[in-house]
Structure formats: structure tokens, C-alpha cells
Amino acid sequence: MTDNGEAKTKLVMRNGKLVTVNIITRDEADKLNDFAQGLDDEITHVVDYGGVEEDTKKKKPKRKK
């Protein structure tokens, strides 16, 4: 992944060739309203949904021994 100032890009394989696509936020994706309809649709953008965060407030159940 590359951060070119404001625009973030990523290399993906398309038809056996490496191409660059833009990485956009979930809000930007919702505004575009241009989601893939099938597996053969061309990749034009990659949506960054952010990192996985663990809920530290949630208590884990104790295991019985």
C-alpha cells in the first residue's frame, strides 16, 4: 500500500497484470454507490474499513477447570 500525499493506492492483480487502485473510506464508498455486482466486475477501488479493535470493556467468561 502506498500513501501518495492524500491518495492511498494499492497494487492488485487484474487479468494477470498488476494495476493500481485507490483506497477509499467506507463513507466515500457509500457516496460512490458503485459496488460490485459479481465476481467478474472490475476492481476500481478498495475500501478501507479500518483496523480490528478488541472490545476491552467486555468481560471474557471464566473457563471451568
HTML snippet that shows the backbone in 3Dmol.js (N, CA, C, O; Angstrom):
<script src="https://3Dmol.org/build/3Dmol-min.js"></script>
<div id="view" style="width:600px;height:400px;position:relative"></div>
<script>
const pdb = `
ATOM      1  N   MET A   1       0.847  -1.165   0.000  1.00  0.00           N
ATOM      2  CA  MET A   1       0.000   0.000   0.000  1.00  0.00           C
ATOM      3  C   MET A   1       0.894   1.229   0.000  1.00  0.00           C
ATOM      4  O   MET A   1       1.924   1.256   0.673  1.00  0.00           O
ATOM      5  N   THR A   2       0.500   2.235  -0.750  1.00  0.00           N
ATOM      6  CA  THR A   2       1.275   3.458  -0.867  1.00  0.00           C
ATOM      7  C   THR A   2       0.421   4.644  -0.471  1.00  0.00           C
ATOM      8  O   THR A   2      -0.758   4.710  -0.820  1.00  0.00           O
ATOM      9  N   ASP A   3       1.008   5.584   0.256  1.00  0.00           N
ATOM     10  CA  ASP A   3       0.303   6.798   0.640  1.00  0.00           C
ATOM     11  C   ASP A   3       0.942   7.950  -0.120  1.00  0.00           C
ATOM     12  O   ASP A   3       2.010   8.433   0.255  1.00  0.00           O
ATOM     13  N   ASN A   4       0.286   8.389  -1.190  1.00  0.00           N
ATOM     14  CA  ASN A   4       0.803   9.482  -2.015  1.00  0.00           C
ATOM     15  C   ASN A   4       0.144  10.792  -1.590  1.00  0.00           C
ATOM     16  O   ASN A   4      -0.803  11.247  -2.233  1.00  0.00           O
ATOM     17  N   GLY A   5       0.633  11.395  -0.524  1.00  0.00           N
ATOM     18  CA  GLY A   5       0.012  12.609  -0.030  1.00  0.00           C
ATOM     19  C   GLY A   5      -1.359  12.294   0.527  1.00  0.00           C
ATOM     20  O   GLY A   5      -1.467  11.742   1.622  1.00  0.00           O
ATOM     21  N   GLU A   6      -2.407  12.634  -0.202  1.00  0.00           N
ATOM     22  CA  GLU A   6      -3.768  12.375   0.253  1.00  0.00           C
ATOM     23  C   GLU A   6      -4.299  11.049  -0.271  1.00  0.00           C
ATOM     24  O   GLU A   6      -5.027  10.351   0.436  1.00  0.00           O
ATOM     25  N   ALA A   7      -3.946  10.694  -1.496  1.00  0.00           N
ATOM     26  CA  ALA A   7      -4.499   9.486  -2.116  1.00  0.00           C
ATOM     27  C   ALA A   7      -3.684   8.260  -1.723  1.00  0.00           C
ATOM     28  O   ALA A   7      -2.462   8.238  -1.870  1.00  0.00           O
ATOM     29  N   LYS A   8      -4.376   7.240  -1.220  1.00  0.00           N
ATOM     30  CA  LYS A   8      -3.726   5.977  -0.912  1.00  0.00           C
ATOM     31  C   LYS A   8      -4.035   5.022  -2.043  1.00  0.00           C
ATOM     32  O   LYS A   8      -5.150   5.001  -2.564  1.00  0.00           O
ATOM     33  N   THR A   9      -3.045   4.233  -2.421  1.00  0.00           N
ATOM     34  CA  THR A   9      -3.230   3.287  -3.518  1.00  0.00           C
ATOM     35  C   THR A   9      -2.737   1.915  -3.098  1.00  0.00           C
ATOM     36  O   THR A   9      -1.997   1.769  -2.125  1.00  0.00           O
ATOM     37  N   LYS A  10      -3.166   0.906  -3.860  1.00  0.00           N
ATOM     38  CA  LYS A  10      -2.769  -0.465  -3.597  1.00  0.00           C
ATOM     39  C   LYS A  10      -2.624  -1.183  -4.921  1.00  0.00           C
ATOM     40  O   LYS A  10      -3.394  -0.949  -5.852  1.00  0.00           O
ATOM     41  N   LEU A  11      -1.628  -2.065  -5.006  1.00  0.00           N
ATOM     42  CA  LEU A  11      -1.458  -2.880  -6.200  1.00  0.00           C
ATOM     43  C   LEU A  11      -2.309  -4.134  -6.079  1.00  0.00           C
ATOM     44  O   LEU A  11      -2.273  -4.816  -5.055  1.00  0.00           O
ATOM     45  N   VAL A  12      -3.077  -4.440  -7.125  1.00  0.00           N
ATOM     46  CA  VAL A  12      -3.883  -5.655  -7.161  1.00  0.00           C
ATOM     47  C   VAL A  12      -3.657  -6.345  -8.503  1.00  0.00           C
ATOM     48  O   VAL A  12      -3.274  -5.707  -9.484  1.00  0.00           O
ATOM     49  N   MET A  13      -3.897  -7.652  -8.535  1.00  0.00           N
ATOM     50  CA  MET A  13      -3.750  -8.430  -9.745  1.00  0.00           C
ATOM     51  C   MET A  13      -5.076  -8.412 -10.505  1.00  0.00           C
ATOM     52  O   MET A  13      -6.114  -8.774  -9.952  1.00  0.00           O
ATOM     53  N   ARG A  14      -5.043  -7.993 -11.762  1.00  0.00           N
ATOM     54  CA  ARG A  14      -6.244  -7.958 -12.602  1.00  0.00           C
ATOM     55  C   ARG A  14      -5.894  -8.546 -13.964  1.00  0.00           C
ATOM     56  O   ARG A  14      -5.057  -8.010 -14.689  1.00  0.00           O
ATOM     57  N   ASN A  15      -6.537  -9.639 -14.294  1.00  0.00           N
ATOM     58  CA  ASN A  15      -6.294 -10.312 -15.578  1.00  0.00           C
ATOM     59  C   ASN A  15      -4.820 -10.621 -15.789  1.00  0.00           C
ATOM     60  O   ASN A  15      -4.292 -10.470 -16.891  1.00  0.00           O
ATOM     61  N   GLY A  16      -4.163 -11.056 -14.720  1.00  0.00           N
ATOM     62  CA  GLY A  16      -2.760 -11.433 -14.816  1.00  0.00           C
ATOM     63  C   GLY A  16      -1.787 -10.268 -14.812  1.00  0.00           C
ATOM     64  O   GLY A  16      -0.587 -10.470 -14.998  1.00  0.00           O
ATOM     65  N   LYS A  17      -2.281  -9.043 -14.605  1.00  0.00           N
ATOM     66  CA  LYS A  17      -1.420  -7.862 -14.597  1.00  0.00           C
ATOM     67  C   LYS A  17      -1.602  -7.110 -13.287  1.00  0.00           C
ATOM     68  O   LYS A  17      -2.703  -7.063 -12.739  1.00  0.00           O
ATOM     69  N   LEU A  18      -0.513  -6.521 -12.784  1.00  0.00           N
ATOM     70  CA  LEU A  18      -0.602  -5.683 -11.594  1.00  0.00           C
ATOM     71  C   LEU A  18      -1.103  -4.297 -11.985  1.00  0.00           C
ATOM     72  O   LEU A  18      -0.560  -3.662 -12.888  1.00  0.00           O
ATOM     73  N   VAL A  19      -2.143  -3.835 -11.296  1.00  0.00           N
ATOM     74  CA  VAL A  19      -2.672  -2.497 -11.541  1.00  0.00           C
ATOM     75  C   VAL A  19      -2.824  -1.784 -10.206  1.00  0.00           C
ATOM     76  O   VAL A  19      -2.903  -2.427  -9.159  1.00  0.00           O
ATOM     77  N   THR A  20      -2.864  -0.468 -10.242  1.00  0.00           N
ATOM     78  CA  THR A  20      -3.012   0.348  -9.050  1.00  0.00           C
ATOM     79  C   THR A  20      -4.468   0.763  -8.892  1.00  0.00           C
ATOM     80  O   THR A  20      -5.087   1.247  -9.840  1.00  0.00           O
ATOM     81  N   VAL A  21      -5.017   0.574  -7.690  1.00  0.00           N
ATOM     82  CA  VAL A  21      -6.381   1.018  -7.390  1.00  0.00           C
ATOM     83  C   VAL A  21      -6.330   1.961  -6.197  1.00  0.00           C
ATOM     84  O   VAL A  21      -5.406   1.904  -5.385  1.00  0.00           O
ATOM     85  N   ASN A  22      -7.324   2.821  -6.098  1.00  0.00           N
ATOM     86  CA  ASN A  22      -7.403   3.771  -4.993  1.00  0.00           C
ATOM     87  C   ASN A  22      -8.017   3.111  -3.773  1.00  0.00           C
ATOM     88  O   ASN A  22      -8.936   2.301  -3.891  1.00  0.00           O
ATOM     89  N   ILE A  23      -7.504   3.462  -2.598  1.00  0.00           N
ATOM     90  CA  ILE A  23      -8.073   3.001  -1.343  1.00  0.00           C
ATOM     91  C   ILE A  23      -8.936   4.137  -0.819  1.00  0.00           C
ATOM     92  O   ILE A  23      -8.466   5.264  -0.659  1.00  0.00           O
ATOM     93  N   ILE A  24     -10.210   3.833  -0.554  1.00  0.00           N
ATOM     94  CA  ILE A  24     -11.146   4.852  -0.109  1.00  0.00           C
ATOM     95  C   ILE A  24     -11.770   4.440   1.223  1.00  0.00           C
ATOM     96  O   ILE A  24     -11.691   3.278   1.621  1.00  0.00           O
ATOM     97  N   THR A  25     -12.387   5.394   1.901  1.00  0.00           N
ATOM     98  CA  THR A  25     -13.048   5.112   3.170  1.00  0.00           C
ATOM     99  C   THR A  25     -14.437   4.543   2.917  1.00  0.00           C
ATOM    100  O   THR A  25     -14.945   4.579   1.796  1.00  0.00           O
ATOM    101  N   ARG A  26     -15.037   4.023   3.970  1.00  0.00           N
ATOM    102  CA  ARG A  26     -16.381   3.467   3.851  1.00  0.00           C
ATOM    103  C   ARG A  26     -17.385   4.547   3.439  1.00  0.00           C
ATOM    104  O   ARG A  26     -18.285   4.286   2.640  1.00  0.00           O
ATOM    105  N   ASP A  27     -17.232   5.758   3.982  1.00  0.00           N
ATOM    106  CA  ASP A  27     -18.130   6.855   3.624  1.00  0.00           C
ATOM    107  C   ASP A  27     -18.005   7.211   2.138  1.00  0.00           C
ATOM    108  O   ASP A  27     -19.006   7.457   1.466  1.00  0.00           O
ATOM    109  N   GLU A  28     -16.769   7.235   1.635  1.00  0.00           N
ATOM    110  CA  GLU A  28     -16.561   7.517   0.218  1.00  0.00           C
ATOM    111  C   GLU A  28     -17.191   6.430  -0.656  1.00  0.00           C
ATOM    112  O   GLU A  28     -17.769   6.723  -1.703  1.00  0.00           O
ATOM    113  N   ALA A  29     -17.076   5.185  -0.221  1.00  0.00           N
ATOM    114  CA  ALA A  29     -17.674   4.072  -0.969  1.00  0.00           C
ATOM    115  C   ALA A  29     -19.191   4.199  -1.002  1.00  0.00           C
ATOM    116  O   ALA A  29     -19.816   3.962  -2.036  1.00  0.00           O
ATOM    117  N   ASP A  30     -19.780   4.572   0.130  1.00  0.00           N
ATOM    118  CA  ASP A  30     -21.229   4.753   0.175  1.00  0.00           C
ATOM    119  C   ASP A  30     -21.678   5.873  -0.758  1.00  0.00           C
ATOM    120  O   ASP A  30     -22.725   5.765  -1.398  1.00  0.00           O
ATOM    121  N   LYS A  31     -20.894   6.946  -0.839  1.00  0.00           N
ATOM    122  CA  LYS A  31     -21.236   8.062  -1.736  1.00  0.00           C
ATOM    123  C   LYS A  31     -21.145   7.644  -3.196  1.00  0.00           C
ATOM    124  O   LYS A  31     -21.964   8.061  -4.015  1.00  0.00           O
ATOM    125  N   LEU A  32     -20.137   6.811  -3.532  1.00  0.00           N
ATOM    126  CA  LEU A  32     -19.986   6.356  -4.920  1.00  0.00           C
ATOM    127  C   LEU A  32     -21.133   5.437  -5.327  1.00  0.00           C
ATOM    128  O   LEU A  32     -21.578   5.459  -6.475  1.00  0.00           O
ATOM    129  N   ASN A  33     -21.612   4.625  -4.376  1.00  0.00           N
ATOM    130  CA  ASN A  33     -22.703   3.694  -4.631  1.00  0.00           C
ATOM    131  C   ASN A  33     -22.447   2.866  -5.889  1.00  0.00           C
ATOM    132  O   ASN A  33     -23.328   2.696  -6.731  1.00  0.00           O
ATOM    133  N   ASP A  34     -21.219   2.357  -5.995  1.00  0.00           N
ATOM    134  CA  ASP A  34     -20.798   1.610  -7.181  1.00  0.00           C
ATOM    135  C   ASP A  34     -20.166   0.296  -6.737  1.00  0.00           C
ATOM    136  O   ASP A  34     -18.979   0.057  -6.959  1.00  0.00           O
ATOM    137  N   PHE A  35     -20.981  -0.557  -6.104  1.00  0.00           N
ATOM    138  CA  PHE A  35     -20.470  -1.797  -5.557  1.00  0.00           C
ATOM    139  C   PHE A  35     -20.500  -2.899  -6.607  1.00  0.00           C
ATOM    140  O   PHE A  35     -21.348  -2.890  -7.499  1.00  0.00           O
ATOM    141  N   ALA A  36     -19.580  -3.841  -6.502  1.00  0.00           N
ATOM    142  CA  ALA A  36     -19.507  -4.955  -7.449  1.00  0.00           C
ATOM    143  C   ALA A  36     -20.813  -5.757  -7.410  1.00  0.00           C
ATOM    144  O   ALA A  36     -21.386  -5.981  -6.344  1.00  0.00           O
ATOM    145  N   GLN A  37     -21.256  -6.171  -8.555  1.00  0.00           N
ATOM    146  CA  GLN A  37     -22.466  -6.974  -8.663  1.00  0.00           C
ATOM    147  C   GLN A  37     -22.145  -8.439  -8.902  1.00  0.00           C
ATOM    148  O   GLN A  37     -23.020  -9.301  -8.806  1.00  0.00           O
ATOM    149  N   GLY A  38     -20.871  -8.718  -9.218  1.00  0.00           N
ATOM    150  CA  GLY A  38     -20.464 -10.090  -9.461  1.00  0.00           C
ATOM    151  C   GLY A  38     -18.965 -10.230  -9.317  1.00  0.00           C
ATOM    152  O   GLY A  38     -18.249  -9.237  -9.190  1.00  0.00           O
ATOM    153  N   LEU A  39     -18.491 -11.461  -9.337  1.00  0.00           N
ATOM    154  CA  LEU A  39     -17.063 -11.717  -9.159  1.00  0.00           C
ATOM    155  C   LEU A  39     -16.235 -11.285 -10.359  1.00  0.00           C
ATOM    156  O   LEU A  39     -15.021 -11.116 -10.241  1.00  0.00           O
ATOM    157  N   ASP A  40     -16.866 -11.105 -11.505  1.00  0.00           N
ATOM    158  CA  ASP A  40     -16.141 -10.710 -12.714  1.00  0.00           C
ATOM    159  C   ASP A  40     -16.051  -9.197 -12.895  1.00  0.00           C
ATOM    160  O   ASP A  40     -15.402  -8.732 -13.832  1.00  0.00           O
ATOM    161  N   ASP A  41     -16.691  -8.417 -12.015  1.00  0.00           N
ATOM    162  CA  ASP A  41     -16.658  -6.964 -12.127  1.00  0.00           C
ATOM    163  C   ASP A  41     -15.252  -6.433 -11.887  1.00  0.00           C
ATOM    164  O   ASP A  41     -14.497  -6.976 -11.081  1.00  0.00           O
ATOM    165  N   GLU A  42     -14.920  -5.384 -12.585  1.00  0.00           N
ATOM    166  CA  GLU A  42     -13.594  -4.775 -12.480  1.00  0.00           C
ATOM    167  C   GLU A  42     -13.429  -4.093 -11.117  1.00  0.00           C
ATOM    168  O   GLU A  42     -14.352  -3.446 -10.622  1.00  0.00           O
ATOM    169  N   ILE A  43     -12.247  -4.246 -10.521  1.00  0.00           N
ATOM    170  CA  ILE A  43     -11.928  -3.588  -9.252  1.00  0.00           C
ATOM    171  C   ILE A  43     -11.448  -2.182  -9.566  1.00  0.00           C
ATOM    172  O   ILE A  43     -10.452  -2.000 -10.266  1.00  0.00           O
ATOM    173  N   THR A  44     -12.160  -1.184  -9.044  1.00  0.00           N
ATOM    174  CA  THR A  44     -11.761   0.201  -9.286  1.00  0.00           C
ATOM    175  C   THR A  44     -11.297   0.884  -8.007  1.00  0.00           C
ATOM    176  O   THR A  44     -10.479   1.804  -8.051  1.00  0.00           O
ATOM    177  N   HIS A  45     -11.822   0.433  -6.861  1.00  0.00           N
ATOM    178  CA  HIS A  45     -11.461   1.000  -5.568  1.00  0.00           C
ATOM    179  C   HIS A  45     -11.422  -0.113  -4.534  1.00  0.00           C
ATOM    180  O   HIS A  45     -12.107  -1.127  -4.667  1.00  0.00           O
ATOM    181  N   VAL A  46     -10.607   0.089  -3.499  1.00  0.00           N
ATOM    182  CA  VAL A  46     -10.553  -0.821  -2.360  1.00  0.00           C
ATOM    183  C   VAL A  46     -11.009  -0.023  -1.150  1.00  0.00           C
ATOM    184  O   VAL A  46     -10.512   1.077  -0.909  1.00  0.00           O
ATOM    185  N   VAL A  47     -11.953  -0.567  -0.386  1.00  0.00           N
ATOM    186  CA  VAL A  47     -12.490   0.143   0.778  1.00  0.00           C
ATOM    187  C   VAL A  47     -11.705  -0.245   2.022  1.00  0.00           C
ATOM    188  O   VAL A  47     -11.532  -1.426   2.324  1.00  0.00           O
ATOM    189  N   ASP A  48     -11.231   0.774   2.739  1.00  0.00           N
ATOM    190  CA  ASP A  48     -10.509   0.574   3.996  1.00  0.00           C
ATOM    191  C   ASP A  48     -11.511   0.711   5.135  1.00  0.00           C
ATOM    192  O   ASP A  48     -11.960   1.814   5.447  1.00  0.00           O
ATOM    193  N   TYR A  49     -11.858  -0.415   5.755  1.00  0.00           N
ATOM    194  CA  TYR A  49     -12.823  -0.406   6.851  1.00  0.00           C
ATOM    195  C   TYR A  49     -12.151  -0.163   8.198  1.00  0.00           C
ATOM    196  O   TYR A  49     -12.820  -0.207   9.230  1.00  0.00           O
ATOM    197  N   GLY A  50     -10.863   0.087   8.211  1.00  0.00           N
ATOM    198  CA  GLY A  50     -10.153   0.344   9.461  1.00  0.00           C
ATOM    199  C   GLY A  50      -9.654  -0.941  10.082  1.00  0.00           C
ATOM    200  O   GLY A  50      -9.878  -2.030   9.553  1.00  0.00           O
ATOM    201  N   GLY A  51      -8.977  -0.808  11.206  1.00  0.00           N
ATOM    202  CA  GLY A  51      -8.401  -1.961  11.880  1.00  0.00           C
ATOM    203  C   GLY A  51      -9.414  -2.687  12.740  1.00  0.00           C
ATOM    204  O   GLY A  51     -10.505  -2.186  13.011  1.00  0.00           O
ATOM    205  N   VAL A  52      -9.037  -3.850  13.151  1.00  0.00           N
ATOM    206  CA  VAL A  52      -9.871  -4.631  14.047  1.00  0.00           C
ATOM    207  C   VAL A  52      -9.524  -4.219  15.464  1.00  0.00           C
ATOM    208  O   VAL A  52      -8.365  -4.277  15.874  1.00  0.00           O
ATOM    209  N   GLU A  53     -10.533  -3.803  16.205  1.00  0.00           N
ATOM    210  CA  GLU A  53     -10.310  -3.376  17.581  1.00  0.00           C
ATOM    211  C   GLU A  53     -11.010  -4.339  18.519  1.00  0.00           C
ATOM    212  O   GLU A  53     -12.155  -4.729  18.292  1.00  0.00           O
ATOM    213  N   GLU A  54     -10.307  -4.717  19.579  1.00  0.00           N
ATOM    214  CA  GLU A  54     -10.875  -5.613  20.562  1.00  0.00           C
ATOM    215  C   GLU A  54     -11.639  -4.803  21.594  1.00  0.00           C
ATOM    216  O   GLU A  54     -11.158  -3.773  22.065  1.00  0.00           O
ATOM    217  N   ASP A  55     -12.820  -5.266  21.941  1.00  0.00           N
ATOM    218  CA  ASP A  55     -13.625  -4.593  22.946  1.00  0.00           C
ATOM    219  C   ASP A  55     -13.081  -4.965  24.320  1.00  0.00           C
ATOM    220  O   ASP A  55     -13.341  -6.059  24.821  1.00  0.00           O
ATOM    221  N   THR A  56     -12.327  -4.057  24.926  1.00  0.00           N
ATOM    222  CA  THR A  56     -11.674  -4.350  26.202  1.00  0.00           C
ATOM    223  C   THR A  56     -12.644  -4.234  27.373  1.00  0.00           C
ATOM    224  O   THR A  56     -12.357  -4.748  28.455  1.00  0.00           O
ATOM    225  N   LYS A  57     -13.777  -3.577  27.185  1.00  0.00           N
ATOM    226  CA  LYS A  57     -14.744  -3.429  28.260  1.00  0.00           C
ATOM    227  C   LYS A  57     -15.552  -4.704  28.471  1.00  0.00           C
ATOM    228  O   LYS A  57     -16.074  -4.939  29.560  1.00  0.00           O
ATOM    229  N   LYS A  58     -15.652  -5.502  27.460  1.00  0.00           N
ATOM    230  CA  LYS A  58     -16.429  -6.726  27.533  1.00  0.00           C
ATOM    231  C   LYS A  58     -15.651  -7.774  28.323  1.00  0.00           C
ATOM    232  O   LYS A  58     -14.491  -8.056  28.022  1.00  0.00           O
ATOM    233  N   LYS A  59     -16.294  -8.342  29.325  1.00  0.00           N
ATOM    234  CA  LYS A  59     -15.622  -9.332  30.151  1.00  0.00           C
ATOM    235  C   LYS A  59     -15.672 -10.695  29.476  1.00  0.00           C
ATOM    236  O   LYS A  59     -16.698 -11.100  28.932  1.00  0.00           O
ATOM    237  N   LYS A  60     -14.557 -11.383  29.523  1.00  0.00           N
ATOM    238  CA  LYS A  60     -14.494 -12.727  28.970  1.00  0.00           C
ATOM    239  C   LYS A  60     -15.039 -13.709  30.007  1.00  0.00           C
ATOM    240  O   LYS A  60     -14.744 -13.581  31.195  1.00  0.00           O
ATOM    241  N   PRO A  61     -15.830 -14.686  29.567  1.00  0.00           N
ATOM    242  CA  PRO A  61     -16.343 -15.669  30.525  1.00  0.00           C
ATOM    243  C   PRO A  61     -15.209 -16.514  31.090  1.00  0.00           C
ATOM    244  O   PRO A  61     -14.254 -16.845  30.388  1.00  0.00           O
ATOM    245  N   LYS A  62     -15.331 -16.858  32.369  1.00  0.00           N
ATOM    246  CA  LYS A  62     -14.315 -17.691  33.008  1.00  0.00           C
ATOM    247  C   LYS A  62     -14.498 -19.123  32.583  1.00  0.00           C
ATOM    248  O   LYS A  62     -15.620 -19.616  32.466  1.00  0.00           O
ATOM    249  N   ARG A  63     -13.378 -19.790  32.350  1.00  0.00           N
ATOM    250  CA  ARG A  63     -13.413 -21.203  31.956  1.00  0.00           C
ATOM    251  C   ARG A  63     -13.488 -22.063  33.193  1.00  0.00           C
ATOM    252  O   ARG A  63     -12.834 -21.793  34.200  1.00  0.00           O
ATOM    253  N   LYS A  64     -14.288 -23.098  33.105  1.00  0.00           N
ATOM    254  CA  LYS A  64     -14.346 -24.071  34.204  1.00  0.00           C
ATOM    255  C   LYS A  64     -13.224 -25.059  34.047  1.00  0.00           C
ATOM    256  O   LYS A  64     -12.921 -25.499  32.938  1.00  0.00           O
ATOM    257  N   LYS A  65     -12.605 -25.409  35.153  1.00  0.00           N
ATOM    258  CA  LYS A  65     -11.486 -26.351  35.106  1.00  0.00           C
ATOM    259  C   LYS A  65     -11.933 -27.749  35.319  1.00  0.00           C
ATOM    260  O   LYS A  65     -11.113 -28.668  35.309  1.00  0.00           O
TER     261      LYS A  65
END
`;
const viewer = $3Dmol.createViewer("view");
viewer.addModel(pdb, "pdb");
viewer.setStyle({}, {cartoon: {color: "spectrum"}});
viewer.zoomTo();
viewer.render();
</script>
